[in-house]
Amino acid sequence: MPIHQISVVAKAEKENDIVTTLTFDTPLSQAQPGQFVMLWLPGEDEKPYGVAGISPLRISVGARGNFSKKLCSMKKGGKVWLRGPYGKGFDLKGKRALLIGGGYGFGPLRFLAEVAKKKKISATAICGARSKGLLMAPAVCKTIFTTDDGSAGTKGNVLVAMKELLAKEKFDTVYTCGPERMMSAVAYEAKAAGADCQLLLERYMKCGIGICGHCCMGEKLVCIDGPMFGLEILENPEFCKVWRTKTGKREPI
Ligand SMILES: Cc1cc2nc3c(=O)[nH]c(=O)nc-3n(C[C@H](O)[C@H](O)[C@H](O)COP(=O)(O)OP(=O)(O)OC[C@H]3O[C@@H](n4cnc5c(N)ncnc54)[C@H](O)[C@@H]3O)c2cc1C
């Protein structure tokens, strides 16, 4: 049975023009990088968010619609009702890891970088955004920044930096989180370079525990079969093509 625990915001830090990182007053020690929690604001909604750190619990939220804007405007002492962690997280393996993220998707990758450091796995990260004002803070490993408009870091998208890096270095596994089209391009590039790839997917979710079926992608449920998927997701008929709105209507991505 899912049980909500009340978590109190200890710190709310604006990371960039749209992302706020909430640090809570309690740890979530059992969570693995890539897993998510369901955050409930009674009377508003309940939605999934990727774990961006566990001791204490951290969540990076991008202000998008009403619910995420409410989370982003929370101050120290604000309460959320939380259940989880849920889902299948990253399977950290190999000796050399490449982490590639865009927007708030870089939050879970920063958590992965912390775990990689503890396990003495060498990691390099690429963090991309449209412009300087949308970049996230660096990970605890070498972090390469890219912006589409060249206002900070390498000019171009994460693929430009990824190709440059892969021309010089070999990586066992690429871990990616961000817009689906970006992850798709990253996965094909990793595959071509002979590296494995793990992608963190997002679909509209309601229960988060495999009951409602709202987050289905073909035959897969993102909440329990994912949100981490391997290269096999490239063959899923709905990957990069279809998602379901709040009411379940199928819409092209
Ligand atoms: C496993 C998982 C982990 C997530 N982790 C994070 C996280 O770490 N940080 C974060 O900010 N958000 C995360 N999300 C997204 C989050 O759950 C909300 O969907 C998001 O905050 C928008 O909610 P909202 O109610 O503010 O916006 P809404 O009012 O629901 O939507 C605002 C706009 O975004 C679009 N939209 C909403 N949800 C999706 C979706 N899933 N896919 C495509 N378009 C969508 C809507 O069509 C609308 O145009 C995650 C989602 C999943 C499934």
The ligand as an SDF file (V2000), in Angstrom:
LIG
                    3D

 53 58  0  0  0  0  0  0  0  0999 V2000
    9.1060    9.5520  -14.0200 C   0  0  0  0  0  0  0  0  0  0  0  0
    8.9300   11.0480  -14.1470 C   0  0  0  0  0  0  0  0  0  0  0  0
    9.8660   11.8810  -13.5620 C   0  0  0  0  0  0  0  0  0  0  0  0
    9.7060   13.2610  -13.6630 C   0  0  0  0  0  0  0  0  0  0  0  0
   10.6520   14.0520  -13.0800 N   0  0  0  0  0  0  0  0  0  0  0  0
   10.5220   15.3730  -13.1450 C   0  0  0  0  0  0  0  0  0  0  0  0
   11.4960   16.2060  -12.5140 C   0  0  0  0  0  0  0  0  0  0  0  0
   12.4720   15.7390  -11.9040 O   0  0  0  0  0  0  0  0  0  0  0  0
   11.3100   17.5470  -12.5960 N   0  0  0  0  0  0  0  0  0  0  0  0
   10.2410   18.1050  -13.2630 C   0  0  0  0  0  0  0  0  0  0  0  0
   10.1310   19.3270  -13.2850 O   0  0  0  0  0  0  0  0  0  0  0  0
    9.3060   17.3260  -13.8530 N   0  0  0  0  0  0  0  0  0  0  0  0
    9.4140   16.0020  -13.8020 C   0  0  0  0  0  0  0  0  0  0  0  0
    8.4560   15.2120  -14.3840 N   0  0  0  0  0  0  0  0  0  0  0  0
    7.2690   15.8640  -14.9990 C   0  0  0  0  0  0  0  0  0  0  0  0
    6.2460   16.1960  -13.8990 C   0  0  0  0  0  0  0  0  0  0  0  0
    5.6840   15.0180  -13.3920 O   0  0  0  0  0  0  0  0  0  0  0  0
    5.0890   17.0770  -14.4330 C   0  0  0  0  0  0  0  0  0  0  0  0
    4.5640   16.4870  -15.5900 O   0  0  0  0  0  0  0  0  0  0  0  0
    5.5610   18.4780  -14.7530 C   0  0  0  0  0  0  0  0  0  0  0  0
    6.0700   19.0990  -13.5820 O   0  0  0  0  0  0  0  0  0  0  0  0
    4.4130   19.3390  -15.3300 C   0  0  0  0  0  0  0  0  0  0  0  0
    3.3490   19.3130  -14.4280 O   0  0  0  0  0  0  0  0  0  0  0  0
    2.3140   20.5510  -14.3410 P   0  0  0  0  0  0  0  0  0  0  0  0
    1.0800   20.0660  -13.6970 O   0  0  0  0  0  0  0  0  0  0  0  0
    2.9550   21.7540  -13.7740 O   0  0  0  0  0  0  0  0  0  0  0  0
    2.0590   20.9130  -15.8510 O   0  0  0  0  0  0  0  0  0  0  0  0
    0.8140   20.4880  -16.7730 P   0  0  0  0  0  0  0  0  0  0  0  0
   -0.2600   21.4890  -16.5510 O   0  0  0  0  0  0  0  0  0  0  0  0
    0.4970   19.0390  -16.6060 O   0  0  0  0  0  0  0  0  0  0  0  0
    1.4710   20.6560  -18.1920 O   0  0  0  0  0  0  0  0  0  0  0  0
    2.1360   21.8160  -18.6470 C   0  0  0  0  0  0  0  0  0  0  0  0
    2.5610   21.5430  -20.0890 C   0  0  0  0  0  0  0  0  0  0  0  0
    3.4910   20.4140  -20.1420 O   0  0  0  0  0  0  0  0  0  0  0  0
    2.9350   19.3420  -20.9180 C   0  0  0  0  0  0  0  0  0  0  0  0
    3.2400   18.0990  -20.2000 N   0  0  0  0  0  0  0  0  0  0  0  0
    2.9320   17.8130  -18.9080 C   0  0  0  0  0  0  0  0  0  0  0  0
    3.3970   16.5930  -18.5540 N   0  0  0  0  0  0  0  0  0  0  0  0
    4.0080   16.0950  -19.6660 C   0  0  0  0  0  0  0  0  0  0  0  0
    4.6750   14.8710  -19.9390 C   0  0  0  0  0  0  0  0  0  0  0  0
    4.8460   13.9240  -18.9860 N   0  0  0  0  0  0  0  0  0  0  0  0
    5.1920   14.6900  -21.1630 N   0  0  0  0  0  0  0  0  0  0  0  0
    5.0550   15.6460  -22.1030 C   0  0  0  0  0  0  0  0  0  0  0  0
    4.4430   16.8360  -21.9050 N   0  0  0  0  0  0  0  0  0  0  0  0
    3.9050   17.0500  -20.7150 C   0  0  0  0  0  0  0  0  0  0  0  0
    1.4380   19.6210  -21.0070 C   0  0  0  0  0  0  0  0  0  0  0  0
    0.8690   19.1590  -22.1990 O   0  0  0  0  0  0  0  0  0  0  0  0
    1.3710   21.1480  -20.9740 C   0  0  0  0  0  0  0  0  0  0  0  0
    1.6210   21.6860  -22.2520 O   0  0  0  0  0  0  0  0  0  0  0  0
    8.5860   13.8230  -14.3400 C   0  0  0  0  0  0  0  0  0  0  0  0
    7.6620   12.9680  -14.9310 C   0  0  0  0  0  0  0  0  0  0  0  0
    7.8340   11.6030  -14.8530 C   0  0  0  0  0  0  0  0  0  0  0  0
    6.8360   10.6920  -15.4940 C   0  0  0  0  0  0  0  0  0  0  0  0
  1  2  1  0
  2  3  1  0
  2 52  2  0
  3  4  2  0
  4  5  1  0
  4 50  1  0
  5  6  2  0
  6  7  1  0
  6 13  1  0
  7  8  2  0
  7  9  1  0
  9 10  1  0
 10 11  2  0
 10 12  1  0
 12 13  2  0
 13 14  1  0
 14 15  1  0
 14 50  1  0
 15 16  1  0
 16 17  1  0
 16 18  1  0
 18 19  1  0
 18 20  1  0
 20 21  1  0
 20 22  1  0
 22 23  1  0
 23 24  1  0
 24 25  2  0
 24 26  1  0
 24 27  1  0
 27 28  1  0
 28 29  2  0
 28 30  1  0
 28 31  1  0
 31 32  1  0
 32 33  1  0
 33 34  1  0
 33 48  1  0
 34 35  1  0
 35 36  1  0
 35 46  1  0
 36 37  1  0
 36 45  1  0
 37 38  2  0
 38 39  1  0
 39 40  1  0
 39 45  2  0
 40 41  1  0
 40 42  2  0
 42 43  1  0
 43 44  2  0
 44 45  1  0
 46 47  1  0
 46 48  1  0
 48 49  1  0
 50 51  2  0
 51 52  1  0
 52 53  1  0
M  END
$$$$
